[in-house]
């Protein structure tokens, strides 16, 4: 009798538990979900909408024009939330920053990012915090960038020297030169390496191979991969992206691994201040027991991460800035007049002059507004249930902010598609780019904001200033610059930037370049 009573008690408990589970499921279904645009198909959801040869930010912007600034795409078994208004972005990146602090696992992190050891793609936790702290304090701090400013200064001077050819004007592929220039700054600071222009033409050279691998990695990181939506279909790889990622990951690892071996063998003893040596001095050999990644893997992954953000994105921003100036000659003229006023034509502009060059700063801001180095954020993932804009967001939901679309919001920016630097001297003078004003977040915001922002801005400001101070720039045939965007993580310019340049300063200033 007592046993029967106990069984009845257990059965009642299980029945109540089942009813509670059913109630919770029904309660969740009654919660308001983020709306989805029409066109979802069985099994793949909205995946077919993303398969066109067009930048992701523009595809998502077109959907937002019809579905509003907050919608959800069903991508296979995953649900991706897409935000393109600053008010909703604030709820995600400020009020719920901790909830969305982790990254979704994607193929790029697995195959090119050392199984998510690249800190930009690492999940939220001790490893991500410690590596980001190391990078921020030891590699990208104000003091470290100041100690290594001679690197960027000498590379800028070498670029100017390469451009100078007496009083004659000449046609150059400026985008190519800017790519090589930013790669050399990056590699000198990271691993103590520098390559001549000819090396970037030799397919067997380290310079050509690494630059090619980085370009391919940036392109692949901006692609929608089928297995990111339907993981068990990775073997299918119908787009070929997985195979390409594996090859790129192997090539980059081969080169960075060689440079690491050189550092371990002390072959680069004269480069004690480069980033790789700093990482070696701060990471212990038993790092794997702490983080699940070996010391060498962490160093190689961080080197790759800083090249992707430091070299690739910076050259893209410089190319867009000069392209915009060439298509707006009155802006270029005003910027040169500002340099004449505050610096003159008898000496080169220096970093210490940049704070006085307000119009130049506005040009850089407006370039970053129209062409942010990361047009969409990396995909975040909700670590717990939350509420955004009145909608229920379940744990595991993925989130992407369309920065490109957000920064062209006509409610915030008059004539949002026009290049108007003066807006940052008048109506938007109080907006900075450090991630606090959610209307303007070219480097992201919150815990996952880009730590290399100051590094990139130092290079962009001084390079643009010296280029337009030292040379008159014009287009070939006086035709406008083609502004078509290519594909990839950093929204590169599709076609090379061909420019006619002619020196505008005295001969002695070019002769004194290092």
N, C-alpha and C positions, 0 to 999 in steps of 0.2 A: 504493500500500500504506500509505504514511504517512498519506494523507488518510483512508483507510478506518479506520485505527487511531484517528485523532482523532475521527471521527464516532462510533465505538463508545464512546470515552471520554465524549463529550457525552451520548450516549444513556443510558449507565450513570448519569451524574450526574443527568440528568433523572428517571430511574426512581427513584433514591434520594430525590430531592427530593419526588417524588410520594408515595412510601411514607412519608416523614417527615410530609408534610401529612396523609395518611390516619391515621397514628398519633396525631398531635396532635388531630385531630378526634375520634377514638375515645376518647382519654384525657380530653378535655373532657366527652364524654357520660357517662363513668363517674364524673365528679366529682359529689358530692351537690348537687343543686339545691334552692333554697328551695321548700317545698311550695306548691302552688296549691289553693285551695278548689274544690270541685266546681261545675259549672254553666257552665264555659267553652264558648262557642259558636264554630263556625267563623267565621273572618274577624274578628269583633269581640271574641272572647275573653270577658272578664268585664265589658265595657263596659255591658251592659244592667243590671248590678247597681247601677250608679252613677247611673242616670237617674231616680231617684225624687226627689220634692220633699221632701227631708230634708237637714239639715246633713251635710256630708261626714264630719265626725268621728264622727257617730252611725251612719252607714252602715258605715263601716270598723270601728267598735267592735262592731257586730252580727256582722260577718264574723269578727272576732277572737274573739268568744265561742265560735264553733264551730270555728275553724281554728287558734287559738292566737295568741300575741303576735308571731309573725313569719311572714308569708306573702307570696306573690307573686301579683299580679293581672296577667293577660295582657290588655292594652288595645290591641287592634289589633296593630300591629307592635312595640309597646313592652312592656316588662316593668317593672312598678312593685312595689318591695318596700315593705311596710308594717310598721312597728314600733310596738308599744305596751307594751313593758316597758323599765324603766330600764336593766337589765343589757345588753340588746341595743343600746339607744340609746347607751350609753356606748361600746360597741365601734365604733359608727358615727360619733359626734360627738366622741369623744376620741381613741381609738386609731387610727381611720381618718379623722380630720377632714380631713386633706390630700387623701385619695383622693376624698372626697365634697364637696370645696370648691366645685365649680362648679354652676351652675344648668342645669336642662334648658330648652331653648328651647320656649316655649309661646306661644300666640296672644296672651295678655294682654301679654306683653313686647313683642311685635311691633307690635300695633295701639294699645295704650294707653301703653306704656312707652318710646316713642321708639326702637323697634327695639333694645330691651335696653340703652338708655342709663340707664334707671332702675337705680341701683346695686344695689337689692335683687334684681333679676332678671338682672344682668349676669353673663356668664361669668367664671370665675376667671382672673385675669391682671393685667397692669399697670394697665389702666383701672380695674378694680374696686378694686384696692388703693389707688390714688392718690385716687380720689373718696371712698372710705370713710374714708381717712386725713384728707382735707380736712374731711369732715363731722364726724368724731369729734373732731378737734383744734380746728377753727376754729368749728364751729357748735354742737356738743353737749358741749363740754368743761365741766368744773366752773366754770372762770373765766368762760366765755361765759354759761352759765346764771345765774351769780351776777350778772353785769353786767346781765342782762336780767330779773332777778327782779321789778323794778317793773312789768313788763308783766303777768305772771301775777297779782301781788298786786292791781293796780288792776282787772283784769278780774274777779277773785273778788269784790272789794268792789262792783263794779257789778252783779254777779249778785245779791248779797245785798240791795242797794238795790232792785233790780227785784222781789225776792220780798217785801220788807217792805211792809205796808199797814196800819200802825197795829196796834192790839190785836186786830183782827178776823182770824179764820181764813178761809182761802180755798182753793179747789181750783185746782191748776195742773197743766199738762202739763210735768212736770219733765224728762222725757227730751228734749223739744224745746228747752227753755231750756239744758240742758247741751250739746246739739249746737251751738247758736249760740255759747255761751260758749267752748267748746274751739276752734271755728273762729276766733273773734276773737283768742284768744291765739296760735294758730298763724299767722294771717295777719299780725298785728302783728310777730311775730318774724321771719317769712320775708320779707315784702314791705312792711312798714310800713303796712298797711291795717287799718281797722276799720269795721265796718258795724253800724248800729242794728238793732234787732229788726224794725222795719218793712221793712227792706231784704230780710230773709230771706223776706218774704211776697210781694214783688214779683217776678213771673216774668221781668221784663225787667232786673232789677238784676244786677250782677256777683256779689253775695253769693249770691242764689238760684241763679244759673246754675252757679257754681263748687261750691257745696254739693251741688247736684243731680248734677253730674258726678262728684264724689268718692263720693257714695253709690252711684251706678250702677257706678263703677269697683270699689268694694269688693265689691258684689254679684257682678259679672261675674268678678272675680278668684277667687271661691270656687266657680265653676261648672266642671264637667267638660265640656270642649269636644271635640267629635268629632275635629277636626283635630289636636288634641294627641296623639291615639292613632294616627290615620290621616292623616298630613299632606296627601296628595294629594287628600283630600276637602274641603279648605277651601272650595273653590268651591261646594260643596253647601249648607253652612251651614243645615241643616234646623232647628236650634234657634233660629236668628236671632242667636246670640251674637256672631258675627264682625261683622255689620253694626252691632250695638249698640256693640261695642268701638271700631269705626272712628269712629262718631259721638261717643262720649265722648272719645276721644283728640283729635279735632278741636276739640271744645268747650273742653276743658281747655287745649289748646295756644293757642287764640285768646285766652283770658283771661290765662294766664301770660305769653304773648308780649307782650300789651299792657302788663302791669306791668313787664316787662323793658325795653320801649321807654321807659317813663317814667323808669326808673332810668338808662338810657343818656343820656337827655336832661336828667338832673339835676332832674327835676320833684319828686323826693322827697329833696331835699338835706338835709332835717332828719332823715332816717332813715338816717344814715350807718352805724349799727350793725346794721341789719337783715341777714338772712342773704344776701339777693340782692346787696347791695353788697359783702359780704365775699367772696362767690364771684367777683364781677367783679374784685375786687382781686387775687385769687389765680390766676385762670385767664387765660392769654394768648389773644390773638386767633387764634393759629395752632394751637389745641388739636387741630384735626382731623388735622393731620399727625402728631400724637403718638398719638391715640387712635381715630381714625376717626369721631369725633363732633365737631361744631363746638362752640365755646365756648357759644354761645347754647343749643344743644341740651342740653348738659351741665347748664347752669343751670336750664333749664325742667324737665328730667327729675328733677333733684335736688329742686327745689321741689315737684313733684308727689309724689315719693316721701315727702318729709317731711310733707306734708299727709295722705297716706293713713295713715301710721303715727302721726303726731302728733295729728291732730284726730279722725279717724274712730275709731281704737282707744281713745283716751282717753275719749271721751264714752260709748262702749259700756261700758267698765270702771266708770265712775262710775254709770251707770244700773243695772248689775247690783249694785253695792255697796249703793246705797240700797234697791233691791228686796229684797235679802237681809235688810237691817236691818229693813225694814217687816214682813217675814214672820217675823222673830225679834225681837219687841219687847224681850225680856229682854236680848238682846245690845246693842240700841240703848240701853237704859237704863244698862247697865254702862259703855258707851262715854261716855255723857254724864256719868256719875258720875266717871269718870276725868278728864274735862275739868274738872269742878268742882273736883277735888282738886288738879290740877297747874297749872291756869290760873286758875280762878275764874270768876265771872260779871260781874266789873267791868271786864274788858278782853277783846279778841278774841285768840284763839289765833294764834300766829305760827309761821313755819317753824322757828324756833329751839326751839320747844316739842316738835316732833314726836319727837325722840329719846327724850323722857321718856314719851311716850304709847305704851307697849308694847302695850296692848290694841287701840288703833287700828291699829297696824302689823299686828297679828295679823289684824284684820278685813280689811285690804287683801290680805294674803297669802292668806287663805282664799278671798276673792273671786277672786283670780287663779288659785287652784288649781282652783276649780269652773268658772270662765269665763275661760280664758286668752285674751289679746287676739289671739293666733294659734292657734286650736285645732288646726290641723295646720301643720307646717312647709312652707315653699316646697319645691318638688320639686328635689332634688339629683340629680346624675348622677355615677356612678363614672368617674373619669378613668383608671383602670387596674384590672386584675383584683385581687381581694382575697378574704379569707375572713372571714365574719361568722358567729359562733355555729356553726362547723363546716361551713357551707355555702359552696360556691364561688359568688362573685359576679363575673360577667364585666364587663369594661369596657363602659360605655354603659348599664348597669342604672340605673334610676331609683329614688330612695329618698324616702320620706315618713315622718315621725314623727308619730303621732297623739298629740299632747300632751294633748288632752282625755281620752283613754282612759288614757294613762300616769299622769296625775295623779289618777285614780280607782281605782288598783290596790289591791284589798282586802288584798294582802300587805303593803302599805306604810302604808295609811291605814285605820284603823278607821272603820266606818260611812262609806265614801268619798263617798256621795252627800249626806251631811248637812253643813250649815253649822255648823262647830265651830271658831271662831277660837282657842279655848283650846288646841287641839292644838299651835299654834305658840308657846305659852308653856310647854308641858310636854314631851310625847313627841317633838315635832319642833322644839324651840326652837333647835337648832343648824343647821337647814336654812335657807339663804338663797336668794335668787332670782336670783343672778348667773350661773347656768348651771354652777356647779361640782358641785352636788348634782343628779344626773340624775333623781332621783325628782320633782323640782320645777323645771321649766324653762319658766315661762310666757312668757319672752322668748327662748326658744331657747337654743342653746349652741354653743360653738366659733366658728370663723371667721365663720359666717353668723348669729351671734346678733344680736339687735336692738340697734343703737347708741343708740337713743332711749329706753332703759329709764329712765335717771335723769330725763330730761325728763318722761316720763309719770308717774313716781312722785312727783316734786315736786308736780305738779298734783293728782293723785288724793289724796294724803295731806292736803294743806292744804284742798282743797275739801270733802272729806268731813268733816274736823274742823270747819270753819266752818259748814257746813250744819247739823250735828247740835248744835253749840254754840248757834247762833243761833235755831234753830227746833225746835219740837215737830212731829214728822212722824207722820201716821197715814194709813190707807187709807180710801178712799171707802166708806161703808157698813160699815166695820170688816170688810171681806172681804179675804181673802188676795190678794196680788199674783199675777197670772198670769205664770208663769215660762217660757212657751213661747219657744223660740228661733226666730229668723228665719234666712234663708239669707244667705250671704255670707262673705267672708274673715274678718271679725272676730266672727262669731257674735253678731249683734245681738239685742236683745229684740224679739220679733215685734210686740207691741202697745205703745202709748204708756204711759208710767208716770204715772198720775194720782195725785196726792198732795194731802192736806190739810195745810197748814202754818199754824203760829201762832207768833209771836215769843215767845222765852223769856228775853230779856235786857232790860235797861233801855232806855228810849227814847233816851237820850244816845248809846248805842253805835251805833245805827242812823243817828242824825243825823251822826255823825262819819265815816261811810263816804265815800270819795272819789267 
